Amino acid sequence: NLTITGGNLGTGSGTFGAGVYSYADLTMTNCTVTGNTGGGGIQNFKNLVLQGCTISNNTATGSSKAGGIGNSAMGSWNVSLTMTDCVVENNTCSNGNSGGIYNGVKGTLTMARTTIRNNGNSGLGGGMYLSTYATTTLTDHCAVYGNSPDNIRCAYDATYSADSTCTIGSAPNTSATAFSGYSGDTEPQPRSIVGDTDVAEVKTALANPKSGLYGVIEQALAADLGKTVPEKSASLSDMAATLYDANTFEDVALTSADLSVEYTASWPENVRYYALFARADGSGYELADRGVQFEIKAGQSLPDGVTPPDFYVPGEGLMTWKNIVTDGGSYDLNPTAGVVTFRVCSVRAAESVGDKGGGGCNTAGNAGFAPVALLCALPLCAFARLKDSIRK
């Protein structure tokens, strides 16, 4: 029943936990951490349990990890954060990892009946940033929404799952894809690269269970389906991963340093869709970090007031996420400042069990689960009015 407020660590580097800075096992019950500046609300370096707590209106600057809560391992020990019936809201971070919560490398974050809302970050990870090898589990009506620029950002090799009672985001994009950060009145237009050599290499890699790309997709699918390691081995041993489409977007003029590419896809129970971006160094394609905007699981009803996309089939899951193409970054194939060129392949990955005979948005009678559409026609990577180009 404490209120912790007024902590101020200034704007210097290495400022962590202006309200609470803990190297110990700590339990906080019915506490409020609010109005702390410079280092965010809480920095946890060991094992923190929050029950019925509110973390609000804290700010972080410099190299702080999060405006609300940082959960970071130090040394060789593990770090964990367990939250029940908590609210993390209206926290901000500049030049850090997350506005709301940062789950650091090898960190474990478990949440139940917890809301992460209206937090902001000047970079990625508006609501939550889940770092490499971090494990994050949301259960029992958790909600993550209204955060900027994204709700959840998952780094490579992060493990994230949310059960069917949880809601990520307040509304999906109503089209399959959308751009922001481009110059001009019309969205960038794609050119098909399905027959190109580098795309053929992607198709070959997806058909080879021993390839690195297959392994990355398999790992992402297991995490998206909430599979444990034994379940993954049993059910994904014959994962079907196939190329759905491939396009290039050339010489897109920017209004800022980043081009945001937002995708919306329907999620049948055992299928997911992924966007692979070509690396600027010519070393192939990779699965980019996703900033989740909206997510519901298969079998979960849409929240009240949500308008689904035209292609949505009731009872299927739905996800909207953002990928970022930075001017001069790892996916920009054009060295000229102020414009980006990028190549992207869409991939359909299916678990080896479950219904493969139909279920929403079929493009071919024998195709099993068909994609909502990533990269299929215009105007972006799934680009078309799906009700015209996908639904039959």
C-alpha positions as CSV (number, residue, x, y, z in Angstrom):
1,N,0.0,0.0,0.0
2,L,2.9,2.4,-0.7
3,T,3.1,5.2,-3.2
4,I,6.6,5.7,-4.5
5,T,7.0,9.0,-6.4
6,G,9.4,11.9,-7.0
7,G,12.5,9.9,-7.8
8,N,14.7,11.8,-10.3
9,L,17.9,10.5,-11.8
10,G,18.4,13.2,-14.4
11,T,19.3,12.6,-18.1
12,G,22.7,10.9,-17.8
13,S,23.6,7.4,-19.2
14,G,23.1,4.3,-17.1
15,T,20.1,5.8,-15.2
16,F,17.9,2.9,-14.1
17,G,15.0,2.8,-11.7
18,A,14.2,6.3,-10.5
19,G,11.4,4.9,-8.3
20,V,12.6,1.4,-7.4
21,Y,16.0,-0.1,-8.1
22,S,16.2,-3.7,-6.9
23,Y,19.0,-6.4,-6.9
24,A,17.0,-8.5,-4.4
25,D,13.9,-10.7,-4.4
26,L,11.1,-8.2,-3.9
27,T,7.3,-8.4,-3.6
28,M,5.1,-5.3,-4.0
29,T,1.4,-5.5,-3.2
30,N,-1.2,-2.8,-3.9
31,C,1.6,-0.2,-4.6
32,T,1.7,2.8,-6.9
33,V,4.9,3.8,-8.6
34,T,4.3,7.2,-10.3
35,G,5.9,10.4,-11.3
36,N,9.5,9.2,-11.2
37,T,11.8,10.8,-13.9
38,G,15.1,10.1,-15.5
39,G,15.3,6.4,-14.9
40,G,11.8,5.1,-15.2
41,G,9.6,3.6,-12.5
42,I,11.1,0.3,-11.6
43,Q,14.4,-1.5,-12.5
44,N,14.5,-5.1,-11.5
45,F,17.7,-7.1,-11.6
46,K,16.6,-10.3,-9.7
47,N,13.1,-11.6,-8.9
48,L,10.2,-9.1,-8.7
49,V,6.5,-9.9,-7.9
50,L,3.9,-7.2,-8.4
51,Q,0.3,-7.8,-7.2
52,G,-2.4,-5.2,-7.7
53,C,0.2,-2.5,-8.5
54,T,0.0,0.6,-10.8
55,I,3.1,1.8,-12.6
56,S,2.1,5.1,-14.2
57,N,3.4,8.5,-15.5
58,N,7.1,7.7,-15.1
59,T,9.7,8.8,-17.6
60,A,13.1,7.5,-18.7
61,T,15.8,9.1,-20.7
62,G,19.4,8.4,-21.7
63,S,20.2,4.7,-21.8
64,S,17.4,3.6,-19.4
65,K,15.6,0.5,-20.5
66,A,12.0,1.4,-19.9
67,G,9.7,4.2,-18.8
68,G,7.6,1.8,-16.7
69,I,9.5,-1.4,-15.7
70,G,12.9,-2.7,-16.8
71,N,13.5,-6.5,-16.2
72,S,17.2,-7.1,-16.9
73,A,19.6,-9.9,-15.9
74,M,22.9,-8.8,-14.4
75,G,25.8,-11.2,-14.2
76,S,25.1,-14.9,-14.5
77,W,21.8,-15.2,-12.6
78,N,18.3,-15.3,-14.0
79,V,15.8,-12.5,-13.7
80,S,12.1,-12.8,-13.4
81,L,9.0,-10.4,-13.3
82,T,5.6,-11.8,-12.2
83,M,2.6,-9.4,-12.5
84,T,-1.0,-10.1,-11.4
85,D,-3.9,-7.6,-11.5
86,C,-1.5,-4.7,-12.4
87,V,-1.7,-1.6,-14.7
88,V,1.2,-0.1,-16.5
89,E,0.1,3.1,-18.2
90,N,1.2,6.6,-19.5
91,N,4.9,5.9,-19.1
92,T,7.4,7.3,-21.6
93,C,10.9,6.5,-22.7
94,S,13.3,8.3,-25.1
95,N,16.2,6.5,-26.7
96,G,15.5,3.4,-24.6
97,N,13.9,0.0,-25.2
98,S,10.3,0.4,-24.2
99,G,7.8,2.9,-22.9
100,G,6.0,0.4,-20.8
101,I,8.0,-2.8,-20.0
102,Y,11.4,-4.0,-21.1
103,N,11.9,-7.8,-20.7
104,G,15.7,-8.1,-21.1
105,V,18.0,-10.8,-22.4
106,K,17.1,-14.2,-20.9
107,G,14.4,-12.4,-18.7
108,T,11.2,-14.2,-17.7
109,L,8.0,-12.2,-17.6
110,T,4.7,-13.7,-16.6
111,M,1.5,-11.6,-16.5
112,A,-2.1,-12.4,-15.5
113,R,-5.1,-9.9,-15.6
114,T,-2.7,-7.1,-16.3
115,T,-3.1,-4.1,-18.6
116,I,-0.3,-2.3,-20.5
117,R,-1.8,0.9,-22.1
118,N,-1.0,4.3,-23.5
119,N,2.8,4.1,-23.0
120,G,5.2,5.7,-25.5
121,N,8.8,5.3,-26.7
122,S,10.8,7.4,-29.2
123,G,12.0,4.1,-30.7
124,L,10.5,0.7,-30.9
125,G,8.7,-1.1,-28.2
126,G,5.9,1.4,-27.2
127,G,4.1,-1.0,-24.8
128,M,6.6,-3.9,-24.4
129,Y,10.0,-4.8,-25.8
130,L,10.9,-8.5,-25.5
131,S,14.6,-8.9,-25.9
132,T,16.7,-11.8,-27.3
133,Y,16.1,-15.1,-25.5
134,A,13.5,-13.5,-23.2
135,T,10.4,-15.5,-22.3
136,T,7.1,-13.7,-22.0
137,T,3.7,-15.3,-21.1
138,L,0.4,-13.4,-21.0
139,T,-2.7,-15.2,-19.5
140,D,-6.2,-14.6,-18.0
141,H,-7.4,-11.5,-19.8
142,C,-4.3,-9.5,-20.2
143,A,-4.6,-6.4,-22.5
144,V,-1.9,-4.5,-24.3
145,Y,-3.3,-1.5,-26.3
146,G,-3.0,2.2,-27.2
147,N,0.8,2.2,-27.0
148,S,3.0,4.0,-29.4
149,P,4.7,3.3,-31.9
150,D,3.7,-0.3,-31.3
151,N,2.2,-2.5,-28.6
152,I,4.7,-5.4,-28.5
153,R,8.1,-5.6,-30.1
154,C,9.7,-9.1,-30.2
155,A,13.5,-9.3,-30.8
156,Y,15.0,-12.3,-32.6
157,D,14.8,-15.5,-30.5
158,A,12.4,-14.0,-28.0
159,T,9.6,-16.4,-26.9
160,Y,6.2,-14.8,-26.5
161,S,2.7,-16.3,-26.0
162,A,-0.7,-15.0,-25.0
163,D,-3.7,-17.2,-24.3
164,S,-7.1,-16.9,-26.0
165,T,-8.4,-14.6,-23.3
166,C,-5.9,-11.9,-24.0
167,T,-6.2,-9.0,-26.4
168,I,-3.3,-7.1,-28.0
169,G,-4.4,-3.8,-29.5
170,S,-7.7,-2.1,-29.7
171,A,-8.4,-2.4,-33.4
172,P,-6.8,-4.1,-36.4
173,N,-5.8,-2.3,-39.6
174,T,-8.9,-2.6,-41.9
175,S,-6.8,-3.4,-44.9
176,A,-4.2,-6.1,-45.4
177,T,-1.3,-3.7,-45.5
178,A,-0.5,-0.1,-45.0
179,F,2.5,2.2,-45.2
180,S,3.5,5.3,-43.2
181,G,6.4,7.6,-43.5
182,Y,6.4,7.7,-47.3
183,S,6.3,10.9,-49.4
184,G,3.5,11.6,-51.9
185,D,-0.2,11.0,-52.2
186,T,-0.2,7.3,-53.3
187,E,1.2,4.3,-51.5
188,P,4.3,2.6,-52.9
189,Q,3.4,0.0,-55.6
190,P,5.0,-3.5,-55.7
191,R,6.7,-5.3,-58.5
192,S,6.6,-9.1,-58.5
193,I,9.9,-10.9,-58.0
194,V,8.6,-14.4,-57.7
195,G,10.8,-15.7,-60.5
196,D,14.1,-14.1,-59.3
197,T,17.1,-16.1,-58.2
198,D,17.1,-14.9,-54.6
199,V,13.4,-15.8,-54.2
200,A,14.1,-19.2,-55.7
201,E,16.7,-19.7,-53.0
202,V,14.1,-18.8,-50.3
203,K,11.8,-21.5,-51.8
204,T,14.6,-24.0,-51.7
205,A,15.5,-23.2,-48.1
206,L,11.8,-23.4,-47.0
207,A,11.7,-26.9,-48.4
208,N,14.8,-28.0,-46.5
209,P,14.3,-28.7,-42.8
210,K,18.0,-28.5,-42.2
211,S,18.3,-24.9,-43.6
212,G,18.8,-22.0,-41.3
213,L,15.8,-20.1,-42.7
214,Y,13.5,-23.1,-42.1
215,G,14.8,-23.3,-38.5
216,V,14.0,-19.6,-37.9
217,I,10.5,-20.0,-39.3
218,E,9.9,-23.2,-37.3
219,Q,11.0,-21.4,-34.1
220,A,8.8,-18.4,-34.8
221,L,5.8,-20.7,-35.5
222,A,6.3,-22.6,-32.3
223,A,6.5,-19.4,-30.3
224,D,3.4,-18.0,-32.0
225,L,1.5,-21.2,-31.3
226,G,2.7,-21.2,-27.7
227,K,4.5,-24.5,-28.0
228,T,6.9,-25.9,-25.5
229,V,10.1,-27.5,-26.7
230,P,8.7,-31.1,-26.5
231,E,5.5,-30.0,-28.2
232,K,7.5,-28.3,-30.9
233,S,9.5,-31.4,-31.6
234,A,6.4,-33.5,-31.8
235,S,4.0,-31.3,-33.8
236,L,6.4,-29.2,-36.0
237,S,8.7,-32.0,-37.1
238,D,7.0,-31.9,-40.5
239,M,6.2,-28.2,-40.6
240,A,5.0,-27.1,-44.0
241,A,6.6,-23.7,-44.9
242,T,6.0,-22.3,-48.4
243,L,6.5,-19.1,-50.3
244,Y,3.2,-17.3,-50.9
245,D,4.4,-14.3,-52.9
246,A,7.3,-11.9,-53.3
247,N,7.6,-8.3,-54.3
248,T,10.1,-5.4,-54.4
249,F,9.3,-1.7,-53.6
250,E,11.7,0.6,-55.4
251,D,12.9,4.1,-54.7
252,V,10.2,4.9,-52.1
253,A,10.7,8.6,-51.0
254,L,10.5,9.1,-47.2
255,T,9.3,11.9,-45.0
256,S,11.5,10.7,-42.1
257,A,14.2,8.1,-41.5
258,D,11.9,5.1,-41.3
259,L,9.3,3.5,-43.5
260,S,6.7,1.6,-41.5
261,V,5.1,-1.4,-43.2
262,E,2.0,-2.6,-41.4
263,Y,0.5,-6.0,-42.1
264,T,-2.7,-7.6,-41.1
265,A,-3.2,-11.3,-41.4
266,S,-5.8,-13.8,-40.3
267,W,-4.6,-16.6,-38.1
268,P,-6.2,-20.0,-38.6
269,E,-5.5,-22.2,-35.6
270,N,-2.3,-23.9,-36.7
271,V,-1.0,-21.5,-39.4
272,R,0.9,-18.3,-39.4
273,Y,2.2,-15.9,-42.1
274,Y,5.5,-14.1,-42.0
275,A,7.3,-11.4,-44.0
276,L,10.9,-12.0,-44.9
277,F,13.1,-9.0,-45.8
278,A,16.2,-9.1,-48.0
279,R,19.3,-8.0,-46.2
280,A,21.1,-5.1,-47.8
281,D,24.4,-6.9,-47.7
282,G,23.1,-9.5,-50.1
283,S,23.4,-12.3,-47.5
284,G,19.8,-13.5,-48.0
285,Y,16.4,-13.0,-46.4
286,E,15.6,-12.8,-42.7
287,L,12.5,-12.7,-40.5
288,A,12.4,-9.2,-39.1
289,D,11.3,-8.1,-35.7
290,R,7.6,-7.6,-35.4
291,G,5.9,-4.8,-33.5
292,V,2.5,-6.3,-32.7
293,Q,-0.4,-3.8,-32.9
294,F,-3.4,-6.1,-32.5
295,E,-3.8,-9.8,-31.8
296,I,-6.5,-12.2,-30.9
297,K,-6.3,-16.0,-30.9
298,A,-8.3,-18.5,-33.0
299,G,-11.7,-19.0,-31.3
300,Q,-11.6,-15.7,-29.5
301,S,-14.3,-13.2,-30.3
302,L,-13.4,-9.7,-31.6
303,P,-13.6,-7.1,-28.8
304,D,-16.6,-4.8,-28.7
305,G,-16.3,-1.9,-31.1
306,V,-13.7,-3.5,-33.3
307,T,-14.2,-3.3,-37.1
308,P,-12.5,-6.3,-38.7
309,P,-10.9,-6.3,-42.2
310,D,-13.0,-7.4,-45.1
311,F,-11.2,-10.8,-45.2
312,Y,-11.7,-11.7,-41.6
313,V,-13.4,-15.1,-41.0
314,P,-15.2,-15.2,-37.6
315,G,-13.5,-17.7,-35.3
316,E,-10.1,-17.3,-36.8
317,G,-7.3,-15.4,-35.1
318,L,-6.2,-12.0,-36.3
319,M,-2.9,-10.1,-36.0
320,T,-1.6,-6.7,-37.2
321,W,2.1,-5.9,-36.9
322,K,4.7,-3.5,-38.1
323,N,8.0,-3.9,-39.7
324,I,10.4,-1.0,-40.1
325,V,12.6,-0.3,-43.1
326,T,15.2,2.3,-42.0
327,D,16.9,4.6,-44.6
328,G,20.4,3.2,-44.9
329,G,19.5,0.3,-42.6
330,S,19.9,-3.5,-43.0
331,Y,16.9,-3.8,-45.4
332,D,17.4,-0.7,-47.5
333,L,18.9,-1.7,-50.9
334,N,19.2,1.9,-52.1
335,P,22.2,3.8,-50.8
336,T,20.7,7.2,-51.7
337,A,19.6,9.2,-48.6
338,G,15.9,9.9,-48.4
339,V,14.7,6.9,-50.4
340,V,14.5,3.2,-49.7
341,T,14.2,0.1,-51.8
342,F,13.4,-3.2,-50.2
343,R,12.5,-6.8,-51.3
344,V,10.1,-8.9,-49.3
345,C,8.8,-12.5,-49.4
346,S,5.7,-13.7,-47.7
347,V,5.7,-17.2,-46.2
348,R,2.9,-19.4,-45.0
349,A,4.0,-21.8,-42.2
350,A,1.7,-24.6,-41.0
351,E,1.8,-27.0,-38.1
352,S,1.8,-30.6,-39.1
353,V,-1.4,-31.3,-37.2
354,G,-4.9,-29.9,-37.3
355,D,-7.4,-29.1,-40.0
356,K,-5.7,-28.7,-43.4
357,G,-8.8,-29.0,-45.5
358,G,-10.3,-25.5,-45.5
359,G,-10.9,-22.8,-43.0
360,G,-11.2,-19.3,-44.3
361,C,-9.8,-17.4,-47.3
362,N,-9.0,-20.4,-49.5
363,T,-7.2,-19.5,-52.8
364,A,-7.2,-23.1,-54.0
365,G,-9.5,-25.9,-53.2
366,N,-6.6,-28.2,-52.1
367,A,-4.5,-25.6,-50.4
368,G,-5.6,-26.2,-46.9
369,F,-5.4,-23.0,-44.8
370,A,-5.2,-20.1,-47.2
371,P,-3.5,-16.8,-46.4
372,V,-5.3,-13.8,-45.6
373,A,-2.7,-12.4,-47.8
374,L,0.7,-11.1,-47.4
375,L,2.2,-9.7,-50.5
376,C,-0.5,-10.7,-52.9
377,A,-1.4,-7.8,-55.1
378,L,-1.8,-4.1,-54.5
379,P,-1.2,-1.8,-52.7
380,L,1.6,-3.2,-50.5
381,C,2.5,-6.6,-49.5
382,A,-0.7,-8.3,-49.4
383,F,-2.0,-5.6,-51.4
384,A,-5.3,-5.7,-52.9
385,R,-8.8,-5.5,-51.8
386,L,-8.8,-9.0,-50.4
387,K,-12.5,-9.5,-50.9
388,D,-11.8,-9.2,-54.6
389,S,-8.4,-10.8,-55.0
390,I,-8.3,-13.5,-52.3
391,R,-11.8,-14.5,-51.4
392,K,-13.5,-16.9,-53.8
